[in-house]
Structures are given as structure tokens and as C-alpha cells.
């Protein structure tokens, strides 16, 4: 991931209240901390569950390729 993309994602996380800047400087880099780890775990498990549901639906709708006889 490019540094500018990483910076943009970190700024979005700070703006949305998921993390905050713990220390550092713009010259040497910042240290970030998750604001509420419990909330983070809930969010992560929710996202994982939704992705697994979507993946299961995709697997059910796409036919499995069959091997051609030789």
C-alpha cells in the first residue's frame, strides 16, 4: 500500500473516531491507538460475519467447474 493511501485511510479512521493520535510528529511519523478496543472487536466480527455470508451466497450461486474427460 502506498504511503499516501495509508495516510488517507488513517485520517479517515481518526475523523470517524475509531483511532486517535497517541504521539509522534509529522516528520518522524505518528503513533495511533484504537479508542475502544471492545467496539473494534465487535466491528471486526460484524464485518467478518457479513463477508462470510456474502462469500457463502457467491459460492452457492456460481456453479463449480467440472473437469473435462481426457
N, C-alpha and C positions, 0 to 999 in steps of 0.2 A: 504494500500500500504506500502510495506516495506521501511525503510529509505534509503536503498541502491538504490532501484528503483526510489524513489523520487529524490535522488541526481543525478542519471544518466539523468533523464528527465530534471531537472533544468539545468544541464551542457549543454545538447543539445539545450535548448532554448537560453542560453547565447551565445553559439557558432554560432547559426543561426541568432542572432541579434534581437530576439523578446523581450528579457528582459535584464536588466543589474543589477549588484550587487550594491545596494544603500548603504549598510553599514553592520556592524556586523563583526564577526570573525569566524574562523573555530572551535573555542571552544564553543561558545555560539550560533552559527547559523548565517545565513546571512539574510538580508532583500533584497528583489528583487523588481524591478519596471519595469512595461511594458514600453518599449521605445516609441512607438507610439500608443496611445490608439485607435485612429481612424483606423489605419491599423489593429489593433487587432479586432475591431468590424467588419470590412469588412471580415477578415479571418474567424471569428466565424460564420458570417451569410452565407458565402460561404460554409463552412463545413456543417452547419445545412441544407442548401438547398440541397447539394449533398446527405447527409444521408437520407433526406426525399424522394428524388427521388428514391434512391435505395430501401428504405422501401416500397414505393408505387409499384415498379416493383415486389418486392418479394410477396407482398400481392395479386397482380393480377395473378401471376404465380402459387401460391400454392392454391389448392382447399380447401375450408372451410370444416372442418369435420362436417359430418351430425350426428344428434342424432339418435341412433338406436330405433326402436319401442319397446315398452315394452309389 
